[in-house]
């Protein structure tokens, strides 16, 4: 499944949701990511992921290549 492939490419061990959030936060020019959840655990996970450094450009290009295939 492409979702699992991307999650492994982006951050081994991350859930698809965590990997997606990491990509969104790593896109140049993106300064804010809006989230909505009524679950404290989801917010805590998002805070942890958003505190990580941006993904390298190479990884972002690989993600685009997978999505474009």
C-alpha positions in Angstrom: 0.0 0.0 0.0 1.4 3.4 -0.9 0.5 4.9 2.4 2.7 2.4 4.3 5.5 2.9 1.8 5.4 6.7 2.3 5.3 6.4 6.1 8.4 4.2 5.9 10.2 6.6 3.6 9.3 9.6 5.7 9.8 8.3 9.2 10.3 4.6 9.9 8.1 3.6 12.7 5.7 6.5 12.2 2.0 6.1 11.6 0.7 7.3 8.3 -0.9 10.3 10.1 2.4 11.2 11.8 4.3 10.9 8.5 1.7 13.0 6.7 1.9 15.7 9.4 5.7 15.7 9.2 5.6 16.2 5.4 3.1 19.0 5.7 5.2 20.8 8.3 8.4 20.3 6.2 7.1 22.0 3.0 9.0 25.2 2.4 6.9 28.2 3.0 4.5 26.4 5.3 4.6 28.2 8.6 1.5 26.8 10.3 -0.4 23.5 10.2 -4.0 23.6 11.4 -5.1 20.5 13.4 -8.4 19.5 14.8 -8.9 16.8 17.4 -10.9 16.2 20.5 -8.4 13.7 21.7 -5.5 14.8 24.0 -3.3 11.9 22.7 -3.7 13.2 19.1 -2.7 16.7 20.1 0.3 15.4 22.1 1.4 13.3 19.1 1.1 16.2 16.8 3.1 18.4 19.1 5.9 15.8 19.2 5.9 15.4 15.4 5.8 19.2 14.8 8.8 19.7 17.1 11.0 17.5 14.8 13.2 19.2 12.3 12.0 19.5 8.7 12.6 16.6 6.4 15.5 16.8 4.1 14.8 18.1 0.6 15.8 14.7 -0.8 13.1 13.0 1.2 10.5 15.5 0.2 11.4 14.9 -3.5 11.1 11.1 -3.0 7.7 11.6 -1.5 6.6 13.6 -4.5 8.0 10.9 -6.8 6.0 8.2 -5.1 2.8 10.3 -5.2 3.3 11.1 -8.8 3.7 7.5 -9.9 
